[in-house]
Amino acid sequence: ATLAAIIIGREIAVSALRSGTGTSTFLANLAVSILPTRPVLLVDLHHTAPGLHTLFSIPASAQDLMASAPWSQLAVPTPLDRLSLLPQFAPHLEKEMTDLKLKKRMQSFLKDNPPDRLILVDVAPLGRSDVFEEIADTSDLFLLLLGPDPAPVSAKPALKRLAKAMKNKSILRVSRTDVQLPNALASRPQVDFQFAEISG
């Protein structure tokens, strides 16, 4: 089964253990693969290196998710039908993200969205941020991308915190392979991922 076929729920978070694993590329490809079955809204909470807007050639502006307006007013369309983006255009400090009160804003955002629209959230790496705990609390599923190298020992505390934040919800570990996807974002580097393990 493909990942798009097994995804249920309204909010899916994606993160990795370290930078450079490819969460943004993965999320963009996943969104494209889901579009035939339901509308998708991408949220860029990768505050250490936001870049989803560049994958869809969306120019930076002053109106991103750091603005004071409700998130439902800040989402922008992408060139793809039924795919929208709540962007973040510049890196931000951890304290700025904490001040944003992510859990409260995400809960309000979920209420403002159509029930059939899937929200995919790009989260900064677990080892570089505490944002994942707030987002995990509102997520139905958490995808953890693993690169070809083994997880560092230093990542164990963050993994334990993620498991606690997700409570009885699923964490899907996805491992990266070198095979290219034939049909995704044709103008972008394509990366394929395979399921490694499901844990709850």
Residue frames relative to the residue before (quaternion, step in Angstrom):
aa qw qx qy qz dx dy dz
A 1.0000 0.0000 0.0000 0.0000 0.00 0.00 0.00
T 0.4281 -0.6787 0.5263 0.2812 3.54 -1.10 0.66
L 0.6341 -0.5281 0.3975 0.4012 3.55 -1.24 0.42
A 0.6282 0.5476 -0.3384 0.4370 3.58 0.97 -0.80
A 0.6725 0.5203 -0.2952 0.4358 3.58 1.04 -0.76
I 0.7467 0.4140 -0.2352 0.4645 3.60 1.05 -0.67
I 0.5261 0.6521 -0.4149 0.3547 3.60 1.22 -0.24
I 0.0268 0.7617 -0.6463 0.0356 3.52 -0.95 1.00
G 0.6149 0.5483 -0.4009 0.4008 3.56 -1.25 0.16
R 0.5447 -0.6498 0.4477 0.2838 3.53 -1.34 -0.03
E 0.8043 0.1643 -0.0816 0.5651 3.60 1.07 -0.61
I 0.0445 -0.7824 0.6207 -0.0254 3.54 -0.81 1.12
A 0.1804 -0.7851 0.5864 0.0846 3.58 -0.79 1.04
V 0.1162 -0.7868 0.6040 0.0511 3.57 -1.08 0.75
S 0.1223 0.7785 -0.6071 0.1023 3.55 -0.90 0.95
A 0.2703 -0.7293 0.6014 0.1824 3.55 -1.36 -0.03
L 0.6028 -0.5622 0.4184 0.3814 3.56 -1.30 0.05
R 0.8035 0.0683 -0.0150 0.5912 3.57 1.14 -0.59
S 0.6340 -0.5301 0.4012 0.3951 3.56 -1.28 0.31
G 0.7716 0.3932 -0.2696 0.4211 3.54 -1.25 0.47
T 0.4703 0.6864 -0.4401 0.3377 3.60 1.25 0.17
G 0.5272 -0.6719 0.3820 0.3532 3.58 1.18 -0.45
T 0.2235 0.8108 -0.5202 0.1484 3.59 1.06 0.59
S 0.6653 0.5103 -0.3208 0.4405 3.60 0.91 -0.84
T 0.6529 0.4985 -0.3080 0.4799 3.59 0.96 -0.85
F 0.6381 0.5262 -0.3149 0.4657 3.56 0.98 -0.88
L 0.6862 0.4994 -0.2886 0.4432 3.57 0.84 -1.01
A 0.6391 0.5238 -0.3220 0.4621 3.57 1.00 -0.81
N 0.6645 0.4883 -0.2973 0.4812 3.59 0.95 -0.86
L 0.6370 0.5260 -0.3255 0.4600 3.58 0.99 -0.82
A 0.6392 0.5306 -0.3249 0.4520 3.59 0.94 -0.87
V 0.6584 0.5098 -0.3057 0.4616 3.58 0.92 -0.93
S 0.6819 0.4947 -0.2992 0.4481 3.60 0.95 -0.82
I 0.6718 0.4981 -0.2935 0.4631 3.61 1.15 -0.55
L 0.5199 0.7044 -0.3898 0.2856 3.60 1.11 -0.67
P 0.6390 0.5296 -0.3683 0.4191 3.66 0.90 -0.64
T 0.7477 0.4072 -0.2226 0.4751 3.61 1.12 -0.53
R 0.8045 -0.0750 0.0559 0.5865 3.61 1.11 -0.55
P 0.5562 -0.5951 0.4452 0.3719 3.61 -1.16 0.49
V 0.2016 -0.7890 0.5764 0.0684 3.55 -1.17 0.70
L 0.0906 -0.7546 0.6458 0.0730 3.53 -1.16 0.68
L 0.2399 -0.7725 0.5770 0.1130 3.58 -0.75 1.11
V 0.1240 -0.7692 0.6234 0.0661 3.57 -1.05 0.82
D 0.2234 -0.7962 0.5517 0.1081 3.58 -0.66 1.11
L 0.0830 0.7926 -0.5945 0.1068 3.56 -0.18 1.34
H 0.3931 0.6846 -0.5000 0.3560 3.55 1.22 0.53
H 0.0693 -0.8876 0.4538 0.0380 3.56 0.67 1.19
T 0.6131 0.5438 -0.3733 0.4347 3.62 1.15 -0.31
A 0.7978 -0.0092 0.0204 0.6025 3.59 1.19 -0.56
P 0.0167 -0.8300 0.5574 -0.0078 3.62 0.48 1.14
G 0.1527 0.8286 -0.5258 0.1165 3.58 -0.90 0.80
L 0.3606 0.7478 -0.4982 0.2502 3.60 1.19 0.16
H 0.6170 0.5657 -0.3563 0.4151 3.60 1.02 -0.72
T 0.6416 0.5261 -0.3378 0.4443 3.62 1.06 -0.66
L 0.6127 0.5612 -0.3500 0.4326 3.59 1.09 -0.62
F 0.7579 0.3164 -0.1784 0.5418 3.57 1.19 -0.54
S 0.4756 -0.7162 0.4055 0.3107 3.59 1.29 0.45
I 0.3539 0.7102 -0.5190 0.3178 3.57 0.95 0.93
P 0.3787 -0.7488 0.4918 0.2323 3.63 -0.59 1.08
A 0.5383 -0.6241 0.4642 0.3244 3.55 -1.15 0.69
S 0.0024 0.7692 -0.6390 0.0019 3.54 -1.20 0.65
A 0.6557 -0.5122 0.3718 0.4117 3.57 -1.27 -0.06
Q 0.6785 0.5023 -0.2812 0.4564 3.57 1.22 -0.42
D 0.2779 0.7263 -0.5922 0.2110 3.55 -0.12 1.28
L 0.7716 -0.4012 0.2215 0.4412 3.59 -1.24 -0.04
M 0.5756 0.5696 -0.3885 0.4396 3.61 1.25 -0.08
A 0.5181 0.6392 -0.4180 0.3850 3.61 1.25 -0.21
S 0.5966 -0.6165 0.3929 0.3312 3.56 -1.21 0.48
A 0.5362 0.6353 -0.4046 0.3811 3.61 1.19 -0.36
P 0.6183 -0.5265 0.4129 0.4123 3.61 -1.20 0.42
W 0.5877 -0.6131 0.3971 0.3478 3.58 -0.99 0.80
S 0.6069 0.5750 -0.3630 0.4115 3.59 1.04 -0.68
Q 0.6764 0.4748 -0.2860 0.4850 3.61 1.21 -0.46
L 0.6956 0.5046 -0.2584 0.4413 3.58 1.24 -0.37
A 0.5034 0.6480 -0.4308 0.3757 3.60 1.24 -0.18
V 0.1707 -0.7880 0.5870 0.0727 3.57 -1.04 0.83
P 0.5091 -0.6360 0.4702 0.3394 3.60 -1.10 0.57
T 0.3072 -0.7023 0.6027 0.2217 3.56 -1.25 0.43
P 0.6770 -0.4769 0.3412 0.4448 3.62 -1.21 0.07
L 0.6606 0.4979 -0.3058 0.4713 3.61 1.22 -0.30
D 0.5143 -0.6585 0.4618 0.2976 3.56 -0.90 0.96
R 0.8462 0.1539 -0.1576 0.4852 3.58 -1.02 0.92
L 0.6406 0.4671 -0.3458 0.5018 3.59 1.22 0.38
S 0.0293 -0.7985 0.6005 -0.0286 3.57 -0.69 1.16
L 0.2294 -0.7722 0.5804 0.1189 3.54 -1.28 0.35
L 0.1834 -0.7049 0.6724 0.1316 3.53 -1.10 0.83
P 0.1468 -0.8767 0.4547 0.0559 3.57 0.07 1.31
Q 0.1402 -0.6920 0.6915 0.1524 3.44 -1.49 0.13
F 0.2428 -0.8508 0.4571 0.0908 3.55 -0.47 1.19
A 0.7954 0.1799 -0.0961 0.5707 3.61 1.17 -0.38
P 0.5857 -0.5763 0.4263 0.3782 3.60 -1.14 0.53
H 0.1095 -0.7876 0.6046 0.0469 3.55 -1.17 0.67
L 0.5512 -0.6133 0.4617 0.3270 3.53 -1.25 0.52
E 0.6592 -0.5128 0.3842 0.3936 3.54 -1.26 0.47
K 0.6495 0.5264 -0.3259 0.4414 3.59 0.95 -0.84
E 0.6195 0.5380 -0.3419 0.4582 3.59 1.04 -0.71
M 0.6584 0.4958 -0.3057 0.4766 3.57 1.02 -0.79
T 0.6269 0.5263 -0.3321 0.4688 3.58 1.04 -0.74
D 0.6623 0.5139 -0.2965 0.4575 3.57 0.97 -0.88
L 0.5904 0.6014 -0.3505 0.4085 3.57 1.22 -0.49
K 0.2447 -0.7894 0.5187 0.2190 3.60 1.26 -0.45
L 0.0828 -0.8781 0.4709 0.0206 3.51 0.76 1.19
K 0.6495 0.5314 -0.3355 0.4280 3.58 0.85 -0.90
K 0.6796 0.4882 -0.2894 0.4649 3.57 0.87 -0.95
R 0.6757 0.4887 -0.3018 0.4621 3.59 0.92 -0.88
M 0.6527 0.5061 -0.3234 0.4618 3.59 1.01 -0.76
Q 0.6257 0.5330 -0.3417 0.4557 3.60 0.98 -0.74
S 0.6611 0.4893 -0.2966 0.4853 3.57 0.99 -0.85
F 0.6347 0.5446 -0.3106 0.4518 3.56 1.04 -0.85
L 0.6397 0.5290 -0.3180 0.4581 3.58 0.99 -0.83
K 0.6466 0.5233 -0.3154 0.4567 3.58 1.01 -0.80
D 0.7024 0.4824 -0.2593 0.4547 3.58 1.08 -0.77
N 0.6536 0.5360 -0.3076 0.4369 3.60 1.25 -0.27
P 0.5671 -0.5741 0.4502 0.3821 3.59 -1.11 0.59
P 0.5577 -0.6586 0.3861 0.3259 3.63 -0.91 0.85
D 0.6785 0.4945 -0.3092 0.4467 3.61 1.13 -0.49
R 0.5949 0.5819 -0.3715 0.4117 3.61 1.22 -0.23
L 0.3122 -0.7504 0.5586 0.1656 3.55 -0.88 1.01
I 0.2045 -0.7634 0.6021 0.1129 3.57 -0.96 0.90
L 0.1024 -0.7846 0.6113 0.0140 3.56 -0.71 1.17
V 0.1375 -0.8281 0.5431 0.0207 3.58 -0.63 1.16
D 0.2447 -0.7479 0.6047 0.1229 3.56 -0.80 1.10
V 0.0832 -0.8259 0.5574 -0.0153 3.58 -0.46 1.27
A 0.5666 -0.5979 0.4463 0.3497 3.59 -1.06 0.75
P 0.6568 -0.5339 0.3491 0.4022 3.62 -1.12 0.58
L 0.6055 -0.6050 0.3904 0.3389 3.56 -1.04 0.85
G 0.6977 0.4957 -0.2771 0.4368 3.56 1.00 -0.77
R 0.7383 0.4131 -0.2212 0.4851 3.60 1.24 -0.25
S 0.7961 0.2161 -0.0883 0.5583 3.58 1.23 -0.06
D 0.3427 -0.7093 0.5705 0.2323 3.55 -1.28 0.39
V 0.3740 0.7609 -0.4644 0.2557 3.59 1.29 0.01
F 0.6001 0.6199 -0.3641 0.3508 3.59 1.01 -0.81
E 0.6192 0.5626 -0.3619 0.4112 3.61 1.04 -0.62
E 0.6618 0.4904 -0.3080 0.4762 3.59 0.96 -0.80
I 0.6825 0.4794 -0.2882 0.4704 3.56 0.95 -0.86
A 0.6109 0.5582 -0.3505 0.4386 3.60 1.02 -0.76
D 0.6231 0.5766 -0.3403 0.4043 3.56 1.02 -0.77
T 0.7490 0.3648 -0.2100 0.5118 3.61 1.07 -0.68
S 0.5866 0.6153 -0.3585 0.3857 3.62 1.24 -0.26
D 0.4231 -0.6794 0.5418 0.2564 3.54 -1.22 0.60
L 0.7842 0.0520 0.0122 0.6181 3.57 1.16 -0.67
F 0.1546 -0.7706 0.6116 0.0905 3.57 -1.07 0.73
L 0.1738 -0.7750 0.6020 0.0824 3.57 -0.76 1.09
L 0.1174 -0.7924 0.5978 0.0302 3.54 -0.76 1.09
L 0.2379 -0.7995 0.5406 0.1095 3.57 -0.47 1.23
L 0.1391 -0.7810 0.6067 0.0499 3.53 -0.90 1.00
G 0.3550 -0.7292 0.5462 0.2094 3.56 -0.88 0.94
P 0.7153 -0.4542 0.3034 0.4358 3.60 -1.25 -0.03
D 0.6617 0.4886 -0.3133 0.4746 3.58 1.19 -0.46
P 0.5951 -0.5950 0.3931 0.3706 3.64 -1.09 0.57
A 0.5854 -0.5760 0.4371 0.3665 3.55 -1.20 0.55
P 0.4489 -0.6955 0.4822 0.2869 3.62 -0.85 0.88
V 0.6091 -0.5599 0.4199 0.3731 3.57 -1.16 0.59
S 0.6230 0.5705 -0.3319 0.4198 3.58 1.09 -0.72
A 0.6204 0.5656 -0.3426 0.4218 3.60 1.23 -0.36
K 0.4925 0.7067 -0.4189 0.2874 3.61 1.18 -0.39
P 0.6515 0.4996 -0.3515 0.4499 3.67 0.85 -0.73
A 0.6529 0.5055 -0.3195 0.4648 3.60 0.98 -0.81
L 0.6391 0.5228 -0.3288 0.4584 3.60 1.01 -0.76
K 0.6393 0.5124 -0.3246 0.4727 3.58 1.02 -0.75
R 0.6531 0.5039 -0.3117 0.4716 3.57 1.01 -0.80
L 0.6243 0.5287 -0.3379 0.4655 3.58 1.05 -0.72
A 0.6504 0.5147 -0.3170 0.4599 3.58 0.91 -0.91
K 0.6574 0.5002 -0.3062 0.4730 3.59 1.00 -0.81
A 0.6646 0.5114 -0.3036 0.4524 3.60 0.96 -0.86
M 0.6923 0.4633 -0.2757 0.4797 3.58 1.07 -0.73
K 0.2615 -0.7941 0.5083 0.2066 3.62 1.27 -0.29
N 0.8114 -0.2187 0.1712 0.5142 3.61 -0.59 -1.09
K 0.4906 0.6510 -0.4424 0.3739 3.59 1.23 0.25
S 0.5858 -0.6402 0.3904 0.3074 3.56 -1.20 0.55
I 0.1553 -0.7117 0.6757 0.1130 3.47 -1.30 0.64
L 0.1386 -0.7951 0.5881 0.0527 3.57 -0.66 1.12
R 0.2151 -0.7729 0.5860 0.1136 3.55 -0.63 1.12
V 0.0995 -0.8025 0.5883 -0.0023 3.53 -0.77 1.09
S 0.1716 -0.8066 0.5582 0.0914 3.59 -0.70 1.04
R 0.4661 -0.7002 0.4838 0.2416 3.51 -1.06 0.85
T 0.1165 -0.7613 0.6333 0.0756 3.55 -1.15 0.74
D 0.5499 -0.6328 0.4369 0.3260 3.59 -1.28 0.10
V 0.4881 0.6601 -0.4380 0.3662 3.60 1.26 0.04
Q 0.3587 -0.7485 0.5179 0.2068 3.59 -0.96 0.84
L 0.4601 -0.6481 0.5315 0.2927 3.54 -1.19 0.63
P 0.4072 -0.7372 0.4773 0.2508 3.63 -0.82 0.90
N 0.8178 0.1593 -0.0539 0.5504 3.60 0.99 -0.76
A 0.3721 0.6902 -0.5558 0.2760 3.57 -0.17 1.23
L 0.7616 -0.2070 0.1885 0.5845 3.59 -0.52 -1.10
A 0.3112 -0.8280 0.4327 0.1741 3.53 0.14 1.34
S 0.7234 0.4469 -0.2592 0.4581 3.58 0.99 -0.73
R 0.6788 0.4728 -0.2742 0.4903 3.59 1.29 -0.03
P 0.6059 -0.5161 0.4285 0.4276 3.61 -1.20 0.35
Q 0.2261 -0.7981 0.5492 0.1017 3.56 -0.83 0.98
V 0.0759 -0.7911 0.6070 -0.0008 3.54 -0.97 0.93
D 0.2403 -0.7651 0.5809 0.1391 3.55 -0.96 0.85
F 0.1216 -0.7769 0.6140 0.0679 3.57 -1.14 0.64
Q 0.1694 -0.7754 0.5989 0.1065 3.57 -1.11 0.64
F 0.5507 -0.6066 0.4560 0.3477 3.56 -1.18 0.58
A 0.2113 -0.7793 0.5779 0.1190 3.56 -0.97 0.85
E 0.7900 -0.1786 0.1968 0.5525 3.58 0.80 -0.99
I 0.2137 -0.7430 0.6179 0.1429 3.53 -1.15 0.67
S 0.0148 0.7894 -0.6135 0.0189 3.55 -0.86 0.91
G 0.2530 -0.7889 0.5411 0.1443 3.54 -1.11 0.53
